[in-house]
Amino acid sequence: MEKTVHVPNIGCNGCVRTIQNEVSQVPGVTSVRGDPSSKLVTIVWDEAGGATWEAIQAKLIEIDYPPAA
């Protein structure tokens, strides 16, 4: 599965690194890419590996980078 979301709280490359480091720890997440200028984050995950969008979204909220609705 792959999803691209807008994350308004991204302000710099450090924010993107934090998102990459934290979200990649969710079991089943295979790729996290972000762009500070567009504030877009693309996450790729394998549901067979245990990841769900709900778990990924919960992690983003937990680290204070909630995706825009």
PEMOJO-V345663 format. One record per run of one state. SS is the DSSP state (H for helix, E for strand, - for the rest). FROM is the first residue (numbers start at 1). LEN is the number of residues. If there is no record, write none. Layout:
{{SS/FROM/LEN} {SS/FROM/LEN}}
This chain:
{{-/1/1} {E/2/5} {-/7/6} {H/13/11} {-/24/5} {E/29/7} {-/36/4} {E/40/6} {-/46/1} {H/47/3} {-/50/3} {H/53/10} {-/63/7}}
